């Protein structure tokens, strides 16, 4: 009970702070997105959350409207707009997810949410994959820190799942604090994406 309360307070408090930051940078993102690739500012996609519930994840759009991808593989660089590269490098593209957190669909820390069609396939191919959905998905997590470049293969997904299951079994205030500090270090170093 203590852990759940602390986690909820942390999510709401940081969500409000980053929500205000998102509002402040929104004009910059809106103008940059429209200049480099006219189209929607936000990217909406269905993802699987806690207990298998489907929700709509929100990010600032970094991909060209004309070029879409449906594969589990990461998009090639040609599909990312010039401004989108900046959004990804700065991690600004992730900021709108604070809305998902404030709505209670996500947490700051947890397994990354996947697309429903991928989850359906992976549940069939990997034992215990559905265990990832025992907790809210997160923006950052144990798996992202230890296996950030996990690709689309079953072997890589299985390795990522092991980190997710470790987090679910051992989650605590101290583990979450460790993840937060490591994530901050990565963000300040400019690593990732």
C-alpha positions, 0 to 999 in steps of 0.5 A: 500500500505504501509503495502504491501511494508513493508511486501515485503521488510521484506520477501526479506531481511529476505529471503536473510539472511536466504537463506545464513544461509541455504547454510551454514548449508546445508553440515551438513544437507546433511551429517546427512540426508544421514547417518541416512536415505539414500535418498533425502535431500529435501522434496517436496510437492504440497500446495495451495497458494494465490488465490488457486494457487498450488506451491511446498513447499520445506523442509529438509526431516525429515521422513524416505523414507520407511515410508510415510503418507498421512493423515491429522494427524501428523506423528508418532515418528517412521516415523521421523528419528533420525536426523529428530528429530534434524531438527524439534526441531531446526526448520532447516527443515523449512529453505528451504522455504525461496526459496518459499518466494523469489519466491513470493509463500509464506511470512514469516507470513500467514496461513500455506499452506495445501495440495490440497486434504485437501483443496478440502475436507475442502472447502466442509465441512467448510464455508469460508475455501477458505478465507485463500487463500486471502493472501500468506501462511506463515511459521509462523502465528497467528494460529500457535502461538495460536493453534500450535497443531491443529490436523486433526479434523474438530473442530480443523481445524475450530478453526485454521481457526478462527485465520487465518481469524482474521489475514487476517482481521486485518493484519498490520505492528504491528500485523506482528511484534507481530507475529515475536517477539512471534515466535522468543521467541518460537524458542529461548525457544526451544518450538514447534515441 
